[in-house]
Amino acid sequence: MNNIIVIGGGFVGLWSAISAARKLEELGIGPDQVEVTLINRDSWHGIRVRNYESDLSDLRVPLDSVLEPAGVRLIEGEVTGIEPDAPPGGRPGAERSTQHGL
């Protein structure tokens, strides 16, 4: 199976992940062929243009409420490095902090 991995759940990441999932659906490519995954440090999308306000609770959107209906998987975590030339599953003996098979 192939993966489209988007790092970061801000406006660009959120839009990219949902757009990729919609395009795949439009092309008739199912999640059994290509999985779209968004990796974000937490489960929230923050509307950051208003961070000057003292109470930001109304400006946080649960990512799953937007991603799940579009068929995008959410992983909460932090990406600390990318090795594009690494074999599938990573390099032998390399540190791997995710157990999600990416």
C-alpha positions as CSV (number, residue, x, y, z in Angstrom):
1,M,0.0,0.0,0.0
2,N,1.1,3.6,-0.7
3,N,0.9,6.4,1.7
4,I,0.5,10.2,1.5
5,I,1.9,11.7,4.7
6,V,1.2,15.3,5.6
7,I,3.2,16.8,8.5
8,G,1.4,19.5,10.5
9,G,-2.3,20.2,11.1
10,G,-2.3,23.9,10.4
11,F,-4.2,25.5,7.6
12,V,-1.9,24.2,4.9
13,G,-1.5,20.7,6.3
14,L,-5.2,20.3,7.0
15,W,-6.1,21.6,3.5
16,S,-3.5,19.3,1.8
17,A,-4.6,16.2,3.6
18,I,-8.3,16.7,2.9
19,S,-7.6,17.7,-0.7
20,A,-5.5,14.6,-1.3
21,A,-8.2,12.3,0.1
22,R,-10.9,14.0,-2.1
23,K,-8.7,13.8,-5.2
24,L,-8.1,10.1,-4.6
25,E,-11.8,9.5,-4.2
26,E,-12.5,11.4,-7.4
27,L,-10.0,9.2,-9.2
28,G,-11.6,6.1,-7.8
29,I,-8.5,5.2,-5.7
30,G,-9.6,3.7,-2.4
31,P,-7.9,3.8,1.0
32,D,-6.9,0.2,0.4
33,Q,-4.6,1.4,-2.3
34,V,-3.4,4.8,-0.9
35,E,-3.8,5.9,2.7
36,V,-3.7,9.6,3.6
37,T,-2.2,10.3,7.0
38,L,-1.8,13.6,8.9
39,I,0.8,13.8,11.7
40,N,0.3,16.6,14.2
41,R,1.7,17.2,17.7
42,D,-1.8,17.1,19.2
43,S,-5.4,16.4,18.2
44,W,-6.3,20.1,17.6
45,H,-6.3,22.6,14.7
46,G,-5.9,26.0,16.1
47,I,-7.2,29.1,14.4
48,R,-4.0,31.0,15.0
49,V,-4.9,34.3,13.4
50,R,-6.6,35.2,16.7
51,N,-4.0,34.1,19.2
52,Y,-4.0,37.6,20.8
53,E,-7.2,36.7,22.5
54,S,-7.0,35.6,26.2
55,D,-9.4,32.6,25.8
56,L,-8.6,30.5,22.8
57,S,-10.9,27.5,23.7
58,D,-13.4,28.5,21.0
59,L,-10.7,28.7,18.4
60,R,-9.6,25.1,18.6
61,V,-11.1,22.5,16.3
62,P,-10.7,18.7,17.0
63,L,-8.9,17.4,13.9
64,D,-10.7,14.1,13.9
65,S,-14.0,16.0,13.4
66,V,-12.6,17.3,10.1
67,L,-10.3,14.4,9.0
68,E,-12.4,11.4,9.8
69,P,-15.3,12.2,7.4
70,A,-12.7,12.8,4.6
71,G,-11.1,9.4,5.3
72,V,-7.8,10.9,6.6
73,R,-6.0,9.1,9.5
74,L,-4.6,11.3,12.3
75,I,-1.4,10.4,14.2
76,E,-0.6,12.5,17.2
77,G,3.2,12.8,17.4
78,E,6.3,14.7,16.4
79,V,8.4,14.2,13.3
80,T,12.0,14.7,14.2
81,G,13.6,13.5,10.9
82,I,12.9,12.2,7.4
83,E,15.0,9.7,5.6
84,P,13.7,9.5,2.0
85,D,16.3,6.9,1.0
86,A,15.6,4.6,3.9
87,P,14.1,1.2,3.0
88,P,10.5,0.5,3.9
89,G,10.3,-0.1,7.6
90,G,13.4,1.9,8.3
91,R,17.1,1.2,8.5
92,P,18.2,-1.7,10.7
93,G,19.2,-0.5,14.2
94,A,17.8,3.0,13.5
95,E,15.8,4.7,16.2
96,R,12.1,4.7,15.4
97,S,9.6,6.4,17.7
98,T,6.5,5.6,15.7
99,Q,4.7,2.3,15.8
100,H,2.4,3.2,13.0
101,G,4.3,1.5,10.2
102,L,5.1,4.7,8.2
